[in-house]
Every structure is written in structure tokens, then in C-alpha cells.
Amino acid sequence: MLKNEFETVFKKHKEKWEKSYTRILEKSSFQNAPRKLKKAMLYSLKAGGKRLRPVIFLESSKITSINENAALGAACAFECLHTYSLIHDDLPSMDNDDFRRGKQTNHKVFGEDTAILAGDALQSSAFELLAMSNFSSRSQIYFAKAAGAAGMVGGQILDCEKDKEQSARLLKKIHNLKTGKLIQAAIVIPFIEKKTNINKIKKIENWALEIGELFQAADDLLDETGDFKKIGKSVGKDKDQNKLTYVSIYGIEKTKNLTNDLSKKLTKEAFDIFPSSKLFQYLPEYIISRVS
């Protein structure tokens, strides 16, 4: 029952976002971009995917009664930022991937120079769209911190280091920064906008960061055990590149046990933190269902 309600809400948010994001982009400076750059940006934005970040942002916005048009604009900002990170993550100087979401990666289609610039443009578009949606300076700063040196970019550089220590402590830090911070921002920012009690925000922040950790642990398992046809990207690359992952630290079976335990914990907490949200109550189970 909960799964069905989750799927209904998830689909509704996703479809609403899919129908609106190109229209929203065309109201920004994107409309004046050179044709080749627009084509490269849209290639990766339209490649599909779970759309997790805009969906969870829209759910938090629904809970906090954020204006729908503003919420859709900000949700577009999150997906632009996430897509930029994927384009750059796939580059030869980073993870050197040929496929993403079942399609050739951006640099394989448009060249490395255009892919870098498409990522740059999507990043700046994200900040423009959030500002255009009239979100407060506090929320914009929160978004910037999640994206930057103490967030996603900081996690990426730690992940790229060749001789890093193989420790659970560093693993947690990398994934909290690289994956967790943006997911956290997507859930938390609507509550910031509504000036939610600071203690409630702290609870939401902790829960959301662990959702990011759960998502990344599941992703690490998929890289080890997944099927290219199902996940749309190369598998086994983490092991080939000697990446620090949950599987490299704990092994496959223990990682599965850890994800199951964390999912149960986060599900229980979601009923307390988000009593009206079927989406958040089932989200932990949805994340691990990809690898179960």
C-alpha cells in the first residue's frame, strides 16, 4: 500500500517537472546561448534518469506549501546542477565513462571542450534559476555550499585522489560531500524558506544526509553487481579504478546488510519527521530496491 502511494506521488512530481523544465529554461539566459551549447546542455538534461533531486524538492515544497511555480523553477535548478556534475564526472580526467543513462556521455558526442562548457553553463543556470524563483539569500547560500568546495566539488576532489587512505571514515566523508549534500539541500531548502524551527531543520538535515549515504551505498553495489542494460552506465569501473567504495571496504554482503539496516532506521524516522509524506516514508526502501 505504501509503495503504491509512493509511486503515485513520485510519478506525479516527476511528470510535472518533465513537462515544465524546458519552458522554465527558456525563460532564463539559456534562451540566448549559442546553438551548439544549448544542444549539448539539453542532450544531458533530456537523457532521463530517476529525477530524484527535483522530485524530493517538490515533495518538500508540497509539505511546506511553497508556491508551485517557484518550486518547479528551483527543482529545475537542482537537476541542472546535478546534470552538470554528471557531465564533468564522466570526463576522461575524472571517471572516464563512455555511457550515462544508457546513452553516450556528453564528451563522447560533443567533444571534451563542449562537454566541459555545457557543464559550466548548467552550473551557472542552476544559480540563476534558483534566484529567478525568488528563493531567499539564506536558501541560495545553502545551495551554493552544497554544490561547492565544502560540498559536491569537495567530495569529488577527495574521490579523485590516487593515494587516499582506505578507511570507512574517509568513505563516509566523500559520499556525504559528493552525494549527500545536494540531496540534503533538496529536502531542506523548502523548510528553510518557511522558517521552520531550527531543531526540526536539524532533524531533517541529519535524515537527508543519511538518505544520501544510503543512495551512494546502493550505487556502489550497483557498480559491482548491476547490469548495464538496467542501470544505463558502465559497471565494474569502481573496482577497475581502485575507487574507495562501500564494497571495497565492507564487501558485497556486508554492504547489503548495512543498506538494509540503514533503510529500516530511516523509514522509522521518516514516519516521525514527515508524518504526512508517503514519498519520504517509502524513499529509503525505494533506494535499496534497486539492488535487492
C-alpha positions as CSV (number, residue, x, y, z in Angstrom):
1,M,0.0,0.0,0.0
2,L,2.7,2.5,1.0
3,K,4.7,1.5,-2.1
4,N,1.7,2.2,-4.3
5,E,1.1,5.6,-2.7
6,F,4.9,6.4,-3.1
7,E,4.8,5.5,-6.8
8,T,1.7,7.7,-7.4
9,V,3.3,10.7,-5.7
10,F,6.7,10.2,-7.3
11,K,5.2,9.9,-10.8
12,K,3.1,13.0,-10.3
13,H,6.0,15.1,-9.2
14,K,8.3,13.7,-12.0
15,E,5.7,14.2,-14.7
16,K,5.0,17.8,-13.6
17,W,8.7,18.6,-13.7
18,E,9.3,16.9,-17.0
19,K,6.5,18.9,-18.6
20,S,7.9,22.2,-17.3
21,Y,11.7,22.3,-17.3
22,T,12.3,23.3,-20.9
23,R,9.8,26.1,-20.6
24,I,11.5,27.2,-17.4
25,L,14.9,27.1,-19.0
26,E,13.7,29.2,-22.0
27,K,12.7,32.0,-19.6
28,S,16.4,32.2,-18.4
29,S,19.5,33.3,-20.2
30,F,19.7,29.8,-21.7
31,Q,17.5,31.1,-24.5
32,N,20.3,33.3,-25.7
33,A,23.0,30.6,-25.6
34,P,24.8,29.6,-28.8
35,R,23.0,26.8,-30.5
36,K,25.7,24.1,-30.0
37,L,25.9,24.9,-26.3
38,K,22.1,24.6,-25.9
39,K,22.2,21.3,-27.8
40,A,24.9,19.9,-25.5
41,M,23.1,21.1,-22.3
42,L,19.8,19.6,-23.4
43,Y,21.4,16.4,-24.5
44,S,22.3,15.5,-20.9
45,L,19.2,17.1,-19.3
46,K,16.9,15.1,-21.6
47,A,18.8,11.8,-21.1
48,G,16.3,10.8,-18.4
49,G,17.2,9.3,-15.1
50,K,15.3,9.0,-11.8
51,R,14.9,12.7,-11.4
52,L,15.3,12.1,-7.6
53,R,16.5,15.6,-6.7
54,P,13.7,17.6,-8.3
55,V,11.1,15.1,-7.1
56,I,12.2,15.2,-3.4
57,F,12.5,19.0,-3.7
58,L,8.9,19.2,-5.0
59,E,7.8,16.9,-2.2
60,S,9.4,19.1,0.5
61,S,7.8,22.1,-1.3
62,K,4.4,20.5,-1.1
63,I,4.8,19.8,2.6
64,T,5.8,23.4,3.3
65,S,3.2,25.0,0.8
66,I,5.8,26.6,-1.4
67,N,4.3,28.3,-4.5
68,E,4.2,25.7,-7.3
69,N,5.8,27.8,-10.0
70,A,8.6,28.8,-7.7
71,A,9.1,25.2,-6.6
72,L,9.3,24.0,-10.2
73,G,11.9,26.6,-11.1
74,A,14.0,25.6,-8.1
75,A,13.6,21.9,-8.9
76,C,14.9,22.7,-12.3
77,A,17.9,24.3,-10.6
78,F,18.7,21.1,-8.7
79,E,18.5,19.0,-11.8
80,C,20.7,21.4,-13.8
81,L,23.3,21.3,-11.0
82,H,23.2,17.5,-10.8
83,T,23.4,17.1,-14.6
84,Y,26.5,19.4,-14.7
85,S,28.2,17.2,-12.1
86,L,27.5,14.1,-14.1
87,I,28.9,15.6,-17.3
88,H,32.1,16.5,-15.5
89,D,32.2,13.3,-13.6
90,D,32.2,11.3,-16.8
91,L,35.1,13.3,-18.4
92,P,38.4,11.5,-19.2
93,S,40.2,13.4,-16.5
94,M,37.6,12.2,-13.9
95,D,35.9,8.8,-14.2
96,N,36.4,8.5,-18.0
97,D,32.9,6.9,-18.7
98,D,31.5,6.3,-22.2
99,F,27.9,5.8,-21.1
100,R,25.4,7.6,-18.9
101,R,21.7,6.8,-18.6
102,G,22.0,4.3,-21.5
103,K,23.4,6.9,-23.9
104,Q,26.9,8.0,-24.9
105,T,28.3,10.5,-22.4
106,N,28.3,14.2,-23.3
107,H,32.0,14.4,-24.2
108,K,31.7,11.3,-26.5
109,V,29.0,13.1,-28.5
110,F,30.1,16.8,-28.5
111,G,33.8,16.6,-27.6
112,E,35.6,17.3,-24.3
113,D,35.7,21.0,-24.8
114,T,32.0,21.4,-25.4
115,A,31.1,19.0,-22.6
116,I,33.1,21.0,-20.1
117,L,31.4,24.2,-21.2
118,A,28.0,22.6,-21.2
119,G,28.6,21.5,-17.6
120,D,29.8,25.0,-16.7
121,A,26.7,26.6,-18.3
122,L,24.3,24.2,-16.4
123,Q,26.0,25.0,-13.2
124,S,25.5,28.8,-13.6
125,S,22.0,28.2,-14.9
126,A,21.2,26.4,-11.6
127,F,22.0,29.5,-9.6
128,E,20.2,31.7,-12.0
129,L,17.0,29.6,-11.8
130,L,17.0,29.5,-8.0
131,A,17.3,33.3,-7.9
132,M,14.6,33.7,-10.5
133,S,12.3,31.6,-8.4
134,N,12.7,34.2,-5.6
135,F,14.2,31.9,-3.0
136,S,15.9,33.8,-0.1
137,S,19.6,34.6,0.1
138,R,19.7,32.1,3.0
139,S,18.5,29.3,0.7
140,Q,20.8,30.4,-2.1
141,I,23.8,30.2,0.2
142,Y,22.7,26.8,1.4
143,F,22.5,25.6,-2.2
144,A,25.9,27.1,-3.0
145,K,27.5,25.4,0.0
146,A,26.0,22.1,-1.1
147,A,27.4,22.5,-4.6
148,G,30.9,23.9,-3.9
149,A,34.2,23.4,-2.1
150,A,32.6,22.1,1.2
151,G,30.0,20.0,-0.7
152,M,29.8,18.2,-4.0
153,V,33.1,19.6,-5.5
154,G,35.0,18.9,-2.3
155,G,33.7,15.3,-2.3
156,Q,34.8,14.9,-5.9
157,I,38.3,16.0,-5.3
158,L,38.7,13.7,-2.4
159,D,37.3,10.9,-4.6
160,C,39.9,11.7,-7.3
161,E,42.9,11.5,-5.0
162,K,45.0,8.5,-6.1
163,D,46.7,7.6,-2.8
164,K,43.9,8.2,-0.3
165,E,43.6,6.1,2.8
166,Q,41.2,3.2,2.5
167,S,39.1,3.9,5.6
168,A,35.4,3.9,6.4
169,R,35.8,7.4,7.9
170,L,37.1,8.9,4.6
171,L,34.5,6.9,2.6
172,K,31.7,8.5,4.7
173,K,33.1,11.9,4.2
174,I,33.4,11.6,0.4
175,H,29.9,10.3,0.0
176,N,28.4,12.9,2.4
177,L,30.0,15.7,0.4
178,K,29.8,14.3,-3.2
179,T,26.3,12.8,-3.0
180,G,24.7,13.7,0.4
181,K,24.9,17.5,0.5
182,L,22.9,18.1,-2.7
183,I,20.2,15.6,-1.7
184,Q,20.2,17.2,1.7
185,A,19.7,20.7,0.2
186,A,16.8,19.4,-2.0
187,I,15.0,18.3,1.1
188,V,15.9,21.1,3.5
189,I,15.7,24.3,1.5
190,P,11.8,24.5,1.4
191,F,11.8,24.1,5.2
192,I,14.4,27.0,5.4
193,E,12.1,29.1,3.2
194,K,9.2,28.6,5.6
195,K,11.4,29.4,8.6
196,T,10.9,26.0,10.2
197,N,12.0,25.6,13.8
198,I,15.8,25.1,13.9
199,N,15.5,21.8,15.9
200,K,13.2,20.4,13.2
201,I,15.6,21.5,10.5
202,K,18.5,19.8,12.2
203,K,16.5,16.5,12.3
204,I,15.7,16.9,8.6
205,E,19.3,17.6,7.8
206,N,20.5,14.5,9.6
207,W,17.9,12.3,7.9
208,A,18.5,13.8,4.5
209,L,22.3,13.3,4.7
210,E,21.8,9.7,5.6
211,I,19.5,9.3,2.7
212,G,22.4,10.5,0.5
213,E,24.7,7.9,2.2
214,L,22.1,5.1,1.6
215,F,21.8,6.2,-2.1
216,Q,25.6,6.1,-2.6
217,A,25.9,2.7,-0.8
218,A,23.3,1.3,-3.2
219,D,25.1,2.9,-6.1
220,D,28.4,1.2,-5.1
221,L,26.6,-2.1,-5.0
222,L,25.1,-1.5,-8.5
223,D,28.6,-0.8,-9.9
224,E,29.7,-4.2,-8.6
225,T,26.6,-6.3,-9.3
226,G,24.4,-4.3,-11.7
227,D,23.5,-4.8,-15.3
228,F,24.4,-2.2,-17.9
229,K,21.1,-2.6,-19.6
230,K,19.2,-1.8,-16.4
231,I,21.3,1.0,-15.0
232,G,22.5,2.6,-18.3
233,K,26.1,3.0,-17.4
234,S,29.4,1.1,-17.3
235,V,29.7,-1.4,-14.4
236,G,32.8,-2.6,-12.6
237,K,34.6,0.7,-13.1
238,D,35.0,1.4,-9.4
239,K,36.9,-1.8,-8.9
240,D,39.0,-1.2,-12.1
241,Q,39.9,2.3,-10.9
242,N,40.6,1.2,-7.3
243,K,37.9,3.5,-6.0
244,L,37.1,3.8,-2.3
245,T,33.5,2.4,-2.1
246,Y,31.3,0.6,0.4
247,V,32.0,-2.7,-1.4
248,S,35.8,-2.1,-1.3
249,I,35.6,-1.5,2.5
250,Y,32.9,-3.9,3.6
251,G,32.4,-6.4,0.7
252,I,29.1,-7.1,-1.1
253,E,27.2,-9.0,1.6
254,K,28.1,-6.7,4.5
255,T,27.2,-3.6,2.3
256,K,23.8,-5.2,1.6
257,N,23.3,-5.7,5.3
258,L,24.3,-2.1,6.1
259,T,22.0,-0.7,3.5
260,N,19.1,-2.8,4.8
261,D,19.7,-1.7,8.4
262,L,20.1,2.0,7.4
263,S,16.9,1.8,5.3
264,K,14.9,0.4,8.2
265,K,16.2,3.1,10.5
266,L,15.5,6.0,8.0
267,T,12.0,4.6,7.3
268,K,11.1,4.6,11.0
269,E,12.4,8.2,11.4
270,A,10.5,9.4,8.3
271,F,7.2,8.5,9.9
272,D,8.1,10.8,12.8
273,I,9.7,13.7,10.8
274,F,7.3,13.6,7.8
275,P,4.0,12.2,9.1
276,S,2.1,13.3,6.0
277,S,4.6,12.3,3.3
278,K,4.2,8.8,1.8
279,L,7.0,9.6,-0.5
280,F,9.6,10.2,2.2
281,Q,8.3,7.3,4.3
282,Y,8.9,4.9,1.4
283,L,12.0,6.6,0.0
284,P,14.6,4.5,1.9
285,E,13.0,1.3,0.6
286,Y,12.8,2.7,-2.9
287,I,16.6,3.4,-2.8
288,I,17.6,-0.1,-1.8
289,S,15.0,-1.8,-4.0
290,R,17.4,-1.1,-7.0
291,V,19.8,-3.6,-5.6
292,S,17.7,-6.1,-3.7
